[in-house]
Amino acid sequence: MSVEAENENVRYEPEERPPGLVTVGSGLQAAMVIVAPVVLTVVIVARIAEQPDSYITWGVFAALVVSGVTTVLQAIRVGRVGAGHVLIMGTSGAFIAVCVAAMVEGGPALMATLIIISALFQFALAARLSLLRRIFTPVVSGTVIMLIAATVMPIVFDTMTTAPEDTSGAAAPLAAAATIVTVAVLVLRAPPAWRLWSPIIGIAVGCAVGAPFGLYEVQQVADAAWIGVPASSWPGIDVTPGTEFWALLPAFVVVTIVGAVETIGDGIAIQRVSRRRAQATDFRVVQGALNADGVGNFLSGLLGTLPNTTYSSSISIAEVTGVAARRVGVVIGVAFVVVAFFPKVAALLIAIPGPVAGAYITVLIGLLFVQGMQLIIRDGVDHRKALVVGAAFWIGTGFQNQWIFPDLIEGGFLEVLLGNGMTAGTLVAVILVGFLELTGSRRSRLNLALDTRAVTALEEFLRAFAAKARWDSASTERLTSAGEETLSILLQEQTNTSDTASRRLALTARMDRNTAEMEFVTVLEGQNMEDRLSYLTELPPVPDEHEVSFRLLWHYASDVRHQKYHGVDIVTVTVEGHR
């Protein structure tokens, strides 16, 4: 409930309109950085699975089109689809192992069918996200973001050292160092106007340093066609799934859910770096991001290319440039689609030397790791959460680097499940958080109509709850007062809405040592209660009647969280007490 200082790094919030040059420049330089991994992931999977060049050409084209369309969808938000923030979409590295297995067993058509079916689970998860709120917590989301950084960095470090055999041994270190130093100096000390261009300036400097050594391959750019649409190479869909389909479906579903957890983390983190002033997480934004992610996976399956996911580097790019305007997301998406139809442009970007791309991505991944830590810390860390984060992170890292029982998981379903550190670590985090939830104290429940008659029933319920916990009279009064003020705020919100239909209120209460947690579940309109409480220090000394309950709740409660989902609001009020 504390008021946080404004984030001065944010120059343009999602709804704002930057100058045209800033919008186009920010979008194009982000697309320049992201288009290479979008393309290369498809190429890597297809080559491992020994697919023909005709499919590789189609897979790259389809991946760029789907990534562009869904990036635009994330930015503009259509109904409940899209986050309304700059969340860049691209091919998912988490699916590499399962997609290779599917291609080897039944070709791209089998992979496409599995992607389509598993995408349906993502839509279901988005629709029921409120029911899974105690599992997919900020601790789980933050851990997944940290694991993304830990699993990607070894690949990035290898990329930084990659150089043609006939080049000088100093070529890669010099190009990488020039890129990192340029970006770091601009981000740390340059004026805001220059910081906007730090990615493209850093890449340009790195390319300039590496070019004399022959790091920039001009020939592949010259050989690429100007315009091309490989429409005849569509692999189709397997409409008669056999044994291979059923054997691989569980692995695809598990990886899809893990990818969804990554999207949840990205949906939470992008809100934090897109606002000058900290606001409570709007889980409707997260649901929109999940729905758009599901659309991307579904379209990827229809077109026979690798599944989509949100790229966590979206958060780092927004933090580096300070530009979070959704118009930038539209530019990025359009750029992807344009590149799909112009292979020479894609070749121009893919030709960026590995040491240069790796050096810049190192900066982004470093910032991403810190974002994951901040998500966890903002939620509060006790010994239980510390164990969840520590165990999940290091077990995931151990499996990723084959430090943990490599011989036991080699081959088959276990390798698909545990061979990726993000998948393994996420499973550990989910299992531990689920165990905490299942073994916690039982919840007392109350269900009643949301009207003035609920006050008496609420007071009786909370007094009985406090008596069962053997709280003293002062703690009992504080608990009942916090509950009554919360109810008063909920009644005010219902009075202010034009919907006069009777609403229900579900209340659960649980005791954890000397802390009582009340959870109010109903449907509200208007501003987030958590944000309203954070603004209290800016209100006049004499509040109006609508602010009295907020001030009293701020006094009685030790913490208030308000989670807004589509169709349901969940207000969690924590009160400290004594026996």
Buried (B, 14 or more C-beta within 10 A) or exposed (E): EEEEEEBEBBBBBBEEEBEEEBBBBBBBBBBBBBBBBBBBBBBBBBEBBEBEEEBBBBBBBBBBBBBBBBBBBBBBBEEBBBBBBBBBBBBBBBBBBBBBBBBBBBBBBBBBBBBBBBBBBBBEBBBEBBEBBEBBBBBBBBBBBBBBBBBBBEEBEEBBEEBEEEBEEEBBBBBBBBBBBBBEBBBEEBEEEEBBBBBBBBBBBBBEBBBEBBBBBEEEBEEBEEEBEBEEBBBEBBEEBEEBBEBBBBBBBBBBBBBBBBBBBBBBBBBBBBBBBBBBBBBBBBBBBBBBBBBBBBBBBBBBBBBBBBBBBBBBBBBBBBBBBBBBBBBBBBBBBBBBBBBBBBBBBBBBBBBBBBBBBBBBBEBBBBBBBBBBEBBEBEEEBEEBBEBBBBBBBBBBEEEBEEEEBEEEBEBBBBBBBBBBBBBBBBBBBEEBEEEEEEEBEBEBEBEEEBBEBBBEBBBEBBEEBEBEEEBBBBBBBBBBBBBBBBBBBBEEBEEEEEBEBBBBBBBEEEEBBBBBBBBBEEBBBBBBBBEBEEEEEEEEEBBEBBEBBBEBBBBBBBBBBBEBBBBBBBBBBEE
